[in-house]
């Protein structure tokens, strides 16, 4: 399964469902569309920026969660898996800003769907860019490279009435 690393507490905000768009200044991650990826929370913290930005864009529920849980969020762990439903350049709409927990003007966004927080975070060493995680997704089992991962995603979405 491919993975991306987000600085703390951004990964946790994805895992708890407050952040469903991950933003970048580049479009290198566009190839992730249509895949389930692992969301890794790195060691580096951007807690102060996260607090300031979530409040700035009006993501008040996310800001409240950060104030209570953000400093204690685990670092160096796979937090969740998410299906990358779409990606593209954004124009800074209020809705996108809230879903990204930050201003999105002229940023590239990965739009996550079917975010599944892991029951227990899994220790993993992250990397910059897109990297391969050979762990086990507790929701779909051992990840393999022959397409069964996508089939499992399709079946899960169909069960939830989203396919």
OpenMM code with the backbone's topology and positions (N, CA, C; nanometers):
from openmm import Vec3, app, unit

residues = "UNK UNK UNK UNK UNK UNK UNK UNK UNK UNK UNK UNK UNK UNK UNK UNK UNK UNK UNK UNK UNK UNK UNK UNK UNK UNK UNK UNK UNK UNK UNK UNK UNK UNK UNK UNK UNK UNK UNK UNK UNK UNK UNK UNK UNK UNK UNK UNK UNK UNK UNK UNK UNK UNK UNK UNK UNK UNK UNK UNK UNK UNK UNK UNK UNK UNK UNK UNK UNK UNK UNK UNK UNK UNK UNK UNK UNK UNK UNK UNK UNK UNK UNK UNK UNK UNK UNK UNK UNK UNK UNK UNK UNK UNK UNK UNK UNK UNK UNK UNK UNK UNK UNK UNK UNK UNK UNK UNK UNK UNK UNK UNK UNK UNK UNK UNK UNK UNK UNK UNK UNK UNK UNK UNK UNK UNK UNK UNK UNK UNK UNK UNK UNK UNK UNK UNK UNK UNK UNK UNK UNK UNK UNK UNK UNK UNK UNK UNK UNK UNK UNK UNK UNK UNK UNK UNK UNK UNK UNK UNK UNK UNK UNK".split()
positions = [
    Vec3(0.0849, -0.1170, 0.0000),
    Vec3(0.0000, 0.0000, 0.0000),
    Vec3(0.0895, 0.1233, 0.0000),
    Vec3(0.0558, 0.2196, -0.0850),
    Vec3(0.1344, 0.3417, -0.0854),
    Vec3(0.0901, 0.4308, 0.0309),
    Vec3(0.1813, 0.5155, 0.0746),
    Vec3(0.1561, 0.5990, 0.1925),
    Vec3(0.2106, 0.7394, 0.1697),
    Vec3(0.1551, 0.8337, 0.2444),
    Vec3(0.2110, 0.9682, 0.2506),
    Vec3(0.2252, 1.0053, 0.3982),
    Vec3(0.3249, 1.0860, 0.4268),
    Vec3(0.3484, 1.1323, 0.5628),
    Vec3(0.3017, 1.2761, 0.5756),
    Vec3(0.2259, 1.3017, 0.6808),
    Vec3(0.1801, 1.4366, 0.7132),
    Vec3(0.2419, 1.4756, 0.8470),
    Vec3(0.2792, 1.6006, 0.8611),
    Vec3(0.3312, 1.6464, 0.9889),
    Vec3(0.2198, 1.6409, 1.0926),
    Vec3(0.2586, 1.6167, 1.2179),
    Vec3(0.1615, 1.6202, 1.3273),
    Vec3(0.1147, 1.7649, 1.3437),
    Vec3(-0.0095, 1.7873, 1.3732),
    Vec3(-0.1217, 1.6968, 1.3946),
    Vec3(-0.2103, 1.6768, 1.2720),
    Vec3(-0.1626, 1.7159, 1.1515),
    Vec3(-0.2459, 1.7034, 1.0315),
    Vec3(-0.2920, 1.5603, 1.0082),
    Vec3(-0.2031, 1.4621, 1.0299),
    Vec3(-0.2421, 1.3218, 1.0118),
    Vec3(-0.3552, 1.2816, 1.1046),
    Vec3(-0.3473, 1.3263, 1.2288),
    Vec3(-0.4544, 1.2954, 1.3242),
    Vec3(-0.5861, 1.3588, 1.2831),
    Vec3(-0.5806, 1.4800, 1.2281),
    Vec3(-0.7038, 1.5447, 1.1820),
    Vec3(-0.7686, 1.4657, 1.0687),
    Vec3(-0.6869, 1.4016, 0.9849),
    Vec3(-0.7427, 1.3124, 0.8824),
    Vec3(-0.8066, 1.1923, 0.9512),
    Vec3(-0.7335, 1.1314, 1.0436),
    Vec3(-0.7813, 1.0097, 1.1098),
    Vec3(-0.9124, 1.0271, 1.1840),
    Vec3(-0.9334, 1.1423, 1.2444),
    Vec3(-1.0580, 1.1639, 1.3191),
    Vec3(-1.1675, 1.2228, 1.2311),
    Vec3(-1.1360, 1.2494, 1.1039),
    Vec3(-1.2386, 1.2907, 1.0095),
    Vec3(-1.2594, 1.4401, 0.9922),
    Vec3(-1.1795, 1.5233, 1.0546),
    Vec3(-1.1950, 1.6677, 1.0385),
    Vec3(-1.1275, 1.7190, 0.9120),
    Vec3(-1.0294, 1.6482, 0.8615),
    Vec3(-0.9531, 1.6924, 0.7440),
    Vec3(-0.9704, 1.5882, 0.6343),
    Vec3(-1.0430, 1.6238, 0.5297),
    Vec3(-1.0647, 1.5287, 0.4202),
    Vec3(-0.9975, 1.5737, 0.2908),
    Vec3(-0.9215, 1.6829, 0.2971),
    Vec3(-0.8417, 1.7277, 0.1832),
    Vec3(-0.6999, 1.7539, 0.2325),
    Vec3(-0.6024, 1.6921, 0.1689),
    Vec3(-0.4618, 1.7191, 0.1981),
    Vec3(-0.4081, 1.8089, 0.0877),
    Vec3(-0.3428, 1.9181, 0.1259),
    Vec3(-0.2956, 2.0151, 0.0278),
    Vec3(-0.1449, 2.0111, 0.0103),
    Vec3(-0.1026, 2.0447, -0.1103),
    Vec3(0.0390, 2.0541, -0.1452),
    Vec3(0.0570, 2.1695, -0.2427),
    Vec3(0.1804, 2.2148, -0.2572),
    Vec3(0.2105, 2.3193, -0.3551),
    Vec3(0.2452, 2.2597, -0.4910),
    Vec3(0.2435, 2.1291, -0.5016),
    Vec3(0.2774, 2.0579, -0.6249),
    Vec3(0.1715, 1.9521, -0.6523),
    Vec3(0.1757, 1.8942, -0.7711),
    Vec3(0.0774, 1.7916, -0.8060),
    Vec3(0.1387, 1.6524, -0.8200),
    Vec3(0.2518, 1.6276, -0.7534),
    Vec3(0.3197, 1.4972, -0.7633),
    Vec3(0.2320, 1.3814, -0.7153),
    Vec3(0.1354, 1.4095, -0.6307),
    Vec3(0.0532, 1.3025, -0.5730),
    Vec3(-0.0701, 1.2699, -0.6579),
    Vec3(-0.0832, 1.3307, -0.7751),
    Vec3(-0.2020, 1.3088, -0.8576),
    Vec3(-0.2201, 1.1624, -0.8960),
    Vec3(-0.1120, 1.0859, -0.9002),
    Vec3(-0.1189, 0.9445, -0.9357),
    Vec3(-0.1824, 0.8568, -0.8292),
    Vec3(-0.2152, 0.9148, -0.7136),
    Vec3(-0.2782, 0.8373, -0.6061),
    Vec3(-0.4298, 0.8257, -0.6219),
    Vec3(-0.4883, 0.9006, -0.7141),
    Vec3(-0.6337, 0.8976, -0.7321),
    Vec3(-0.6773, 0.7556, -0.7660),
    Vec3(-0.7812, 0.7102, -0.6984),
    Vec3(-0.8336, 0.5761, -0.7197),
    Vec3(-0.7695, 0.4702, -0.6323),
    Vec3(-0.6795, 0.5100, -0.5439),
    Vec3(-0.6112, 0.4151, -0.4552),
    Vec3(-0.6481, 0.4399, -0.3099),
    Vec3(-0.6416, 0.3348, -0.2315),
    Vec3(-0.6451, 0.3482, -0.0860),
    Vec3(-0.5000, 0.3658, -0.0429),
    Vec3(-0.4754, 0.4665, 0.0402),
    Vec3(-0.3402, 0.4939, 0.0870),
    Vec3(-0.3365, 0.4901, 0.2391),
    Vec3(-0.2173, 0.4727, 0.2912),
    Vec3(-0.1961, 0.4833, 0.4354),
    Vec3(-0.1607, 0.6281, 0.4671),
    Vec3(-0.2170, 0.6789, 0.5761),
    Vec3(-0.1876, 0.8141, 0.6224),
    Vec3(-0.0960, 0.8014, 0.7435),
    Vec3(0.0274, 0.8475, 0.7263),
    Vec3(0.1295, 0.8381, 0.8304),
    Vec3(0.1483, 0.9752, 0.8938),
    Vec3(0.1511, 0.9796, 1.0246),
    Vec3(0.1802, 1.1040, 1.0944),
    Vec3(0.3269, 1.1033, 1.1329),
    Vec3(0.4015, 1.1963, 1.0770),
    Vec3(0.5449, 1.2019, 1.0992),
    Vec3(0.5833, 1.2546, 1.2368),
    Vec3(0.7128, 1.2595, 1.2594),
    Vec3(0.7666, 1.3063, 1.3871),
    Vec3(0.7587, 1.4579, 1.4001),
    Vec3(0.7703, 1.5271, 1.2878),
    Vec3(0.7735, 1.6734, 1.2904),
    Vec3(0.6350, 1.7286, 1.3235),
    Vec3(0.6328, 1.8326, 1.4049),
    Vec3(0.5070, 1.8922, 1.4470),
    Vec3(0.4869, 2.0297, 1.3861),
    Vec3(0.3650, 2.0530, 1.3437),
    Vec3(0.3223, 2.1845, 1.2969),
    Vec3(0.2020, 2.2271, 1.3802),
    Vec3(0.2049, 2.1941, 1.5097),
    Vec3(0.0886, 2.2158, 1.5960),
    Vec3(0.0453, 2.3619, 1.5997),
    Vec3(0.1391, 2.4541, 1.6182),
    Vec3(0.1036, 2.5961, 1.6266),
    Vec3(0.0389, 2.6431, 1.4965),
    Vec3(0.0950, 2.6027, 1.3818),
    Vec3(0.0365, 2.6394, 1.2529),
    Vec3(-0.1030, 2.5782, 1.2376),
    Vec3(-0.1180, 2.4541, 1.2790),
    Vec3(-0.2476, 2.3874, 1.2670),
    Vec3(-0.3530, 2.4598, 1.3502),
    Vec3(-0.3197, 2.4988, 1.4711),
    Vec3(-0.4152, 2.5719, 1.5552),
    Vec3(-0.4539, 2.7045, 1.4893),
    Vec3(-0.3547, 2.7772, 1.4421),
    Vec3(-0.3797, 2.9083, 1.3812),
    Vec3(-0.4637, 2.8948, 1.2539),
    Vec3(-0.4285, 2.7997, 1.1672),
    Vec3(-0.4968, 2.7854, 1.0390),
    Vec3(-0.6387, 2.7313, 1.0532),
    Vec3(-0.6599, 2.6345, 1.1426),
    Vec3(-0.7961, 2.5815, 1.1592),
    Vec3(-0.8890, 2.6910, 1.2105),
    Vec3(-0.8392, 2.7753, 1.2994),
    Vec3(-0.9213, 2.8862, 1.3493),
    Vec3(-0.9446, 2.9893, 1.2392),
    Vec3(-0.8413, 3.0181, 1.1602),
    Vec3(-0.8495, 3.1182, 1.0539),
    Vec3(-0.9570, 3.0824, 0.9519),
    Vec3(-0.9653, 2.9560, 0.9104),
    Vec3(-1.0619, 2.9172, 0.8064),
    Vec3(-1.1983, 2.8799, 0.8644),
    Vec3(-1.2142, 2.8872, 0.9946),
    Vec3(-1.3436, 2.8581, 1.0551),
    Vec3(-1.3721, 2.7110, 1.0785),
    Vec3(-1.2684, 2.6292, 1.0822),
    Vec3(-1.2860, 2.4865, 1.1108),
    Vec3(-1.2872, 2.4698, 1.2631),
    Vec3(-1.3940, 2.5192, 1.3252),
    Vec3(-1.3977, 2.5282, 1.4713),
    Vec3(-1.3965, 2.3919, 1.5404),
    Vec3(-1.4622, 2.2914, 1.4822),
    Vec3(-1.4599, 2.1580, 1.5450),
    Vec3(-1.3179, 2.1024, 1.5447),
    Vec3(-1.2466, 2.1209, 1.4330),
    Vec3(-1.1080, 2.0741, 1.4245),
    Vec3(-1.0205, 2.1492, 1.5239),
    Vec3(-1.0395, 2.2809, 1.5350),
    Vec3(-0.9607, 2.3606, 1.6295),
    Vec3(-0.9873, 2.3159, 1.7728),
    Vec3(-1.1116, 2.2868, 1.8049),
    Vec3(-1.1451, 2.2377, 1.9393),
    Vec3(-1.0801, 2.1039, 1.9686),
    Vec3(-1.0838, 2.0132, 1.8702),
    Vec3(-1.0199, 1.8827, 1.8884),
    Vec3(-0.8701, 1.9006, 1.9083),
    Vec3(-0.8082, 1.9885, 1.8287),
    Vec3(-0.6643, 2.0120, 1.8410),
    Vec3(-0.6276, 2.0636, 1.9795),
    Vec3(-0.7063, 2.1568, 2.0299),
    Vec3(-0.6762, 2.2144, 2.1607),
    Vec3(-0.6743, 2.1072, 2.2688),
    Vec3(-0.7646, 2.0106, 2.2562),
    Vec3(-0.7735, 1.9055, 2.3586),
    Vec3(-0.6783, 1.7895, 2.3348),
    Vec3(-0.6650, 1.7459, 2.2095),
    Vec3(-0.5918, 1.6222, 2.1808),
    Vec3(-0.4629, 1.6392, 2.1005),
    Vec3(-0.4499, 1.7501, 2.0285),
    Vec3(-0.3391, 1.7689, 1.9361),
    Vec3(-0.2002, 1.7462, 1.9935),
    Vec3(-0.1680, 1.8074, 2.1091),
    Vec3(-0.0320, 1.7894, 2.1621),
    Vec3(0.0010, 1.6443, 2.1983),
    Vec3(-0.1018, 1.5622, 2.2229),
    Vec3(-0.0804, 1.4224, 2.2632),
    Vec3(-0.0877, 1.3253, 2.1446),
    Vec3(-0.1106, 1.3784, 2.0244),
    Vec3(-0.1270, 1.2912, 1.9082),
    Vec3(0.0007, 1.2121, 1.8840),
    Vec3(-0.0124, 1.0822, 1.8549),
    Vec3(0.1074, 0.9995, 1.8327),
    Vec3(0.1843, 1.0433, 1.7094),
    Vec3(0.3151, 1.0349, 1.7173),
    Vec3(0.4012, 1.0721, 1.6049),
    Vec3(0.4816, 0.9494, 1.5629),
    Vec3(0.4971, 0.9357, 1.4313),
    Vec3(0.5705, 0.8207, 1.3785),
    Vec3(0.4824, 0.6976, 1.3643),
    Vec3(0.3539, 0.7185, 1.3351),
    Vec3(0.2582, 0.6083, 1.3262),
    Vec3(0.1696, 0.6222, 1.2027),
    Vec3(0.1263, 0.5065, 1.1499),
    Vec3(0.0181, 0.5049, 1.0528),
    Vec3(-0.1081, 0.5286, 1.1353),
    Vec3(-0.1818, 0.6318, 1.0991),
    Vec3(-0.2994, 0.6748, 1.1749),
    Vec3(-0.4278, 0.6189, 1.1137),
    Vec3(-0.4315, 0.6155, 0.9790),
    Vec3(-0.5551, 0.5804, 0.9089),
    Vec3(-0.5222, 0.5335, 0.7685),
    Vec3(-0.6235, 0.4836, 0.7015),
    Vec3(-0.6163, 0.4637, 0.5576),
    Vec3(-0.7287, 0.5468, 0.4977),
    Vec3(-0.7104, 0.5876, 0.3735),
    Vec3(-0.8117, 0.6693, 0.3069),
    Vec3(-0.8103, 0.6386, 0.1582),
    Vec3(-0.9271, 0.6475, 0.0988),
    Vec3(-0.9401, 0.6312, -0.0451),
    Vec3(-0.9260, 0.7689, -0.1083),
    Vec3(-0.8339, 0.7834, -0.2039),
    Vec3(-0.8150, 0.9107, -0.2723),
    Vec3(-0.9166, 0.9171, -0.3864),
    Vec3(-1.0240, 0.9909, -0.3630),
    Vec3(-1.1350, 0.9960, -0.4576),
    Vec3(-1.1057, 1.0859, -0.5771),
    Vec3(-1.0354, 1.1958, -0.5537),
    Vec3(-1.0035, 1.2879, -0.6632),
    Vec3(-0.8890, 1.3777, -0.6199),
    Vec3(-0.8384, 1.4529, -0.7136),
    Vec3(-0.7297, 1.5465, -0.6858),
    Vec3(-0.7348, 1.6579, -0.7886),
    Vec3(-0.6880, 1.7743, -0.7505),
    Vec3(-0.6831, 1.8850, -0.8456),
    Vec3(-0.6470, 2.0155, -0.7780),
    Vec3(-0.6236, 2.1150, -0.8607),
    Vec3(-0.5917, 2.2479, -0.8098),
    Vec3(-0.7178, 2.3111, -0.7536),
    Vec3(-0.7034, 2.3827, -0.6439),
    Vec3(-0.8189, 2.4399, -0.5747),
    Vec3(-0.8178, 2.5920, -0.5833),
    Vec3(-0.9355, 2.6501, -0.5612),
    Vec3(-0.9500, 2.7947, -0.5759),
    Vec3(-0.9771, 2.8681, -0.4445),
    Vec3(-0.9687, 2.7974, -0.3326),
    Vec3(-0.9853, 2.8640, -0.2041),
    Vec3(-1.1284, 2.8811, -0.1585),
    Vec3(-1.2186, 2.7943, -0.2026),
    Vec3(-1.3578, 2.8056, -0.1581),
    Vec3(-1.3658, 2.7820, -0.0075),
    Vec3(-1.4657, 2.8394, 0.0543),
    Vec3(-1.4830, 2.8250, 0.1991),
    Vec3(-1.4983, 2.6766, 0.2353),
    Vec3(-1.5760, 2.6031, 0.1568),
    Vec3(-1.5963, 2.4603, 0.1844),
    Vec3(-1.4640, 2.3830, 0.1798),
    Vec3(-1.3837, 2.4090, 0.0767),
    Vec3(-1.2539, 2.3411, 0.0674),
    Vec3(-1.1619, 2.3821, 0.1813),
    Vec3(-1.1610, 2.5098, 0.2179),
    Vec3(-1.0768, 2.5566, 0.3280),
    Vec3(-1.1093, 2.4816, 0.4570),
    Vec3(-1.2376, 2.4637, 0.4846),
    Vec3(-1.2780, 2.3933, 0.6075),
    Vec3(-1.2388, 2.2462, 0.5987),
    Vec3(-1.2619, 2.1821, 0.4839),
    Vec3(-1.2273, 2.0404, 0.4687),
    Vec3(-1.0764, 2.0170, 0.4728),
    Vec3(-0.9976, 2.1171, 0.4326),
    Vec3(-0.8518, 2.1057, 0.4361),
    Vec3(-0.7940, 2.1577, 0.5679),
    Vec3(-0.8764, 2.2269, 0.6462),
    Vec3(-0.8340, 2.2895, 0.7723),
    Vec3(-0.7271, 2.3966, 0.7496),
    Vec3(-0.7263, 2.4551, 0.6294),
    Vec3(-0.6306, 2.5613, 0.5975),
    Vec3(-0.6765, 2.6306, 0.4693),
    Vec3(-0.6241, 2.7499, 0.4411),
    Vec3(-0.6556, 2.8151, 0.3129),
    Vec3(-0.6058, 2.7283, 0.1966),
    Vec3(-0.6848, 2.7216, 0.0897),
    Vec3(-0.6513, 2.6328, -0.0218),
    Vec3(-0.6242, 2.7055, -0.1526),
    Vec3(-0.6177, 2.8371, -0.1504),
    Vec3(-0.5946, 2.9138, -0.2732),
    Vec3(-0.4692, 2.8635, -0.3455),
    Vec3(-0.4854, 2.8271, -0.4713),
    Vec3(-0.3739, 2.7866, -0.5575),
    Vec3(-0.2930, 2.6696, -0.5031),
    Vec3(-0.3565, 2.5820, -0.4277),
    Vec3(-0.2909, 2.4606, -0.3795),
    Vec3(-0.3512, 2.3396, -0.4478),
    Vec3(-0.2747, 2.2332, -0.4550),
    Vec3(-0.3212, 2.1072, -0.5109),
    Vec3(-0.3785, 2.0247, -0.3956),
    Vec3(-0.4979, 1.9708, -0.4143),
    Vec3(-0.5619, 1.8960, -0.3068),
    Vec3(-0.5915, 1.7523, -0.3423),
    Vec3(-0.5627, 1.6626, -0.2477),
    Vec3(-0.6068, 1.5238, -0.2561),
    Vec3(-0.7351, 1.5151, -0.1756),
    Vec3(-0.8429, 1.4707, -0.2376),
    Vec3(-0.9721, 1.4597, -0.1681),
    Vec3(-0.9900, 1.3152, -0.1228),
    Vec3(-0.9988, 1.2984, 0.0091),
    Vec3(-1.0131, 1.1654, 0.0678),
    Vec3(-1.1594, 1.1304, 0.0873),
    Vec3(-1.1892, 1.0031, 0.0671),
    Vec3(-1.3207, 0.9479, 0.0956),
    Vec3(-1.2970, 0.8192, 0.1734),
    Vec3(-1.3970, 0.7739, 0.2431),
    Vec3(-1.3899, 0.6479, 0.3168),
    Vec3(-1.2637, 0.6414, 0.4034),
    Vec3(-1.2475, 0.7433, 0.4877),
    Vec3(-1.1339, 0.7470, 0.5799),
    Vec3(-1.1605, 0.6465, 0.6925),
    Vec3(-1.0642, 0.5595, 0.7166),
    Vec3(-1.0774, 0.4570, 0.8210),
    Vec3(-0.9625, 0.4729, 0.9202),
    Vec3(-0.9944, 0.5269, 1.0371),
    Vec3(-0.8927, 0.5366, 1.1418),
    Vec3(-0.8570, 0.3960, 1.1866),
    Vec3(-0.7295, 0.3699, 1.2062),
    Vec3(-0.6889, 0.2389, 1.2551),
    Vec3(-0.7313, 0.2246, 1.4008),
    Vec3(-0.7730, 0.1058, 1.4416),
    Vec3(-0.8132, 0.0859, 1.5817),
    Vec3(-0.6999, 0.1224, 1.6780),
    Vec3(-0.5777, 0.0924, 1.6384),
    Vec3(-0.4566, 0.1304, 1.7120),
    Vec3(-0.3549, 0.1772, 1.6093),
    Vec3(-0.2957, 0.2956, 1.6288),
    Vec3(-0.1914, 0.3395, 1.5339),
    Vec3(-0.0790, 0.2360, 1.5265),
    Vec3(-0.0186, 0.2264, 1.4089),
    Vec3(0.0880, 0.1285, 1.3855),
    Vec3(0.2188, 0.2035, 1.3626),
    Vec3(0.3200, 0.1732, 1.4442),
    Vec3(0.4511, 0.2379, 1.4328),
    Vec3(0.5078, 0.2121, 1.2935),
    Vec3(0.5522, 0.3188, 1.2286),
    Vec3(0.6118, 0.3059, 1.0959),
    Vec3(0.7064, 0.4223, 1.0734),
    Vec3(0.8120, 0.3950, 0.9992),
    Vec3(0.9047, 0.5009, 0.9629),
    Vec3(0.8584, 0.5602, 0.8306),
    Vec3(0.8299, 0.6874, 0.8292),
    Vec3(0.7794, 0.7537, 0.7103),
    Vec3(0.8910, 0.8006, 0.6187),
    Vec3(0.8512, 0.8711, 0.5156),
    Vec3(0.9458, 0.9264, 0.4191),
    Vec3(0.8783, 1.0425, 0.3475),
    Vec3(0.9575, 1.1242, 0.2817),
    Vec3(0.8997, 1.2304, 0.2009),
    Vec3(0.8391, 1.1706, 0.0753),
    Vec3(0.7412, 1.2397, 0.0221),
    Vec3(0.6781, 1.1950, -0.1015),
    Vec3(0.5889, 1.0743, -0.0789),
    Vec3(0.5732, 0.9975, -0.1842),
    Vec3(0.4931, 0.8748, -0.1779),
    Vec3(0.5881, 0.7602, -0.1483),
    Vec3(0.5538, 0.6782, -0.0518),
    Vec3(0.6397, 0.5652, -0.0168),
    Vec3(0.5532, 0.4418, 0.0044),
    Vec3(0.6154, 0.3265, 0.0050),
    Vec3(0.5420, 0.2006, 0.0197),
    Vec3(0.5433, 0.1541, 0.1639),
    Vec3(0.4252, 0.1216, 0.2128),
    Vec3(0.4093, 0.0658, 0.3461),
    Vec3(0.3625, -0.0780, 0.3281),
    Vec3(0.4347, -0.1716, 0.3877),
    Vec3(0.4010, -0.3131, 0.3682),
    Vec3(0.3269, -0.3707, 0.4876),
    Vec3(0.2592, -0.2852, 0.5593),
    Vec3(0.1862, -0.3293, 0.6778),
    Vec3(0.0529, -0.3927, 0.6454),
    Vec3(-0.0257, -0.4102, 0.7476),
    Vec3(-0.1570, -0.4725, 0.7364),
    Vec3(-0.2631, -0.3683, 0.7669),
    Vec3(-0.3567, -0.3514, 0.6758),
    Vec3(-0.4727, -0.2669, 0.7018),
    Vec3(-0.5729, -0.3558, 0.7748),
    Vec3(-0.6077, -0.3227, 0.9002),
    Vec3(-0.6977, -0.4100, 0.9754),
    Vec3(-0.8357, -0.4230, 0.9133),
    Vec3(-0.8717, -0.3329, 0.8227),
    Vec3(-1.0041, -0.3394, 0.7614),
    Vec3(-1.0067, -0.4295, 0.6391),
    Vec3(-0.8929, -0.4404, 0.5671),
    Vec3(-0.8950, -0.5222, 0.4452),
    Vec3(-0.7891, -0.6304, 0.4447),
    Vec3(-0.7120, -0.6420, 0.5513),
    Vec3(-0.6130, -0.7479, 0.5591),
    Vec3(-0.4817, -0.7102, 0.4942),
    Vec3(-0.4001, -0.8096, 0.4697),
    Vec3(-0.2672, -0.7873, 0.4131),
    Vec3(-0.2788, -0.7213, 0.2762),
    Vec3(-0.2066, -0.6153, 0.2581),
    Vec3(-0.2077, -0.5427, 0.1312),
    Vec3(-0.1177, -0.6157, 0.0325),
    Vec3(-0.1683, -0.6357, -0.0881),
    Vec3(-0.0861, -0.7007, -0.1896),
    Vec3(-0.0815, -0.6123, -0.3134),
    Vec3(-0.0078, -0.6557, -0.4126),
    Vec3(0.0129, -0.5743, -0.5318),
    Vec3(-0.0662, -0.6238, -0.6530),
    Vec3(-0.1593, -0.7179, -0.6363),
    Vec3(-0.2257, -0.7746, -0.7539),
    Vec3(-0.3698, -0.7284, -0.7729),
    Vec3(-0.4065, -0.6153, -0.7117),
    Vec3(-0.5387, -0.5610, -0.7367),
    Vec3(-0.6432, -0.5971, -0.6338),
    Vec3(-0.6133, -0.6887, -0.5423),
    Vec3(-0.7136, -0.7260, -0.4442),
    Vec3(-0.7470, -0.6093, -0.3518),
    Vec3(-0.6523, -0.5194, -0.3306),
    Vec3(-0.6778, -0.4031, -0.2469),
    Vec3(-0.7910, -0.3197, -0.3075),
    Vec3(-0.7832, -0.2907, -0.4367),
    Vec3(-0.8869, -0.2103, -0.5007),
    Vec3(-1.0202, -0.2837, -0.5003),
    Vec3(-1.0184, -0.4151, -0.5203),
    Vec3(-1.1420, -0.4930, -0.5171),
    Vec3(-1.2042, -0.4866, -0.3783),
    Vec3(-1.1220, -0.4950, -0.2740),
    Vec3(-1.1742, -0.4849, -0.1377),
    Vec3(-1.2344, -0.3470, -0.1135),
    Vec3(-1.1705, -0.2428, -0.1631),
    Vec3(-1.2263, -0.1073, -0.1509),
    Vec3(-1.3603, -0.0975, -0.2217),
    Vec3(-1.3678, -0.1530, -0.3438),
    Vec3(-1.4921, -0.1466, -0.4202),
    Vec3(-1.6047, -0.2180, -0.3458),
    Vec3(-1.5733, -0.3344, -0.2895),
    Vec3(-1.6756, -0.4102, -0.2162),
    Vec3(-1.7196, -0.3360, -0.0902),
    Vec3(-1.6238, -0.2777, -0.0182),
    Vec3(-1.6595, -0.2051, 0.1043),
    Vec3(-1.7484, -0.0844, 0.0716),
    Vec3(-1.7137, -0.0105, -0.0348),
    Vec3(-1.7951, 0.1034, -0.0741),
    Vec3(-1.9349, 0.0579, -0.1154),
    Vec3(-1.9438, -0.0551, -0.1863),
    Vec3(-2.0738, -0.1072, -0.2280),
    Vec3(-2.1578, -0.1441, -0.1047),
    Vec3(-2.0955, -0.2037, -0.0039),
    Vec3(-2.1671, -0.2394, 0.1182),
    Vec3(-2.2212, -0.1167, 0.1895),
    Vec3(-2.1482, -0.0060, 0.1793),
    Vec3(-2.1896, 0.1180, 0.2464),
    Vec3(-2.2791, 0.2029, 0.1580),
    Vec3(-2.3137, 0.1510, 0.0393),
    Vec3(-2.4018, 0.2224, -0.0508),
    Vec3(-2.3371, 0.3384, -0.1222),
    Vec3(-2.2043, 0.3372, -0.1353),
    Vec3(-2.1329, 0.4489, -0.1992),
    Vec3(-2.0816, 0.4135, -0.3374),
    Vec3(-2.1003, 0.2909, -0.3814),
    Vec3(-2.0450, 0.2534, -0.5121),
    Vec3(-2.1444, 0.2802, -0.6221),
] * unit.nanometer
topology = app.Topology()
chain = topology.addChain("A")
for resn in residues:
    res = topology.addResidue(resn, chain)
    for name in ("N", "CA", "C"):
        topology.addAtom(name, app.Element.getBySymbol(name[0]), res)
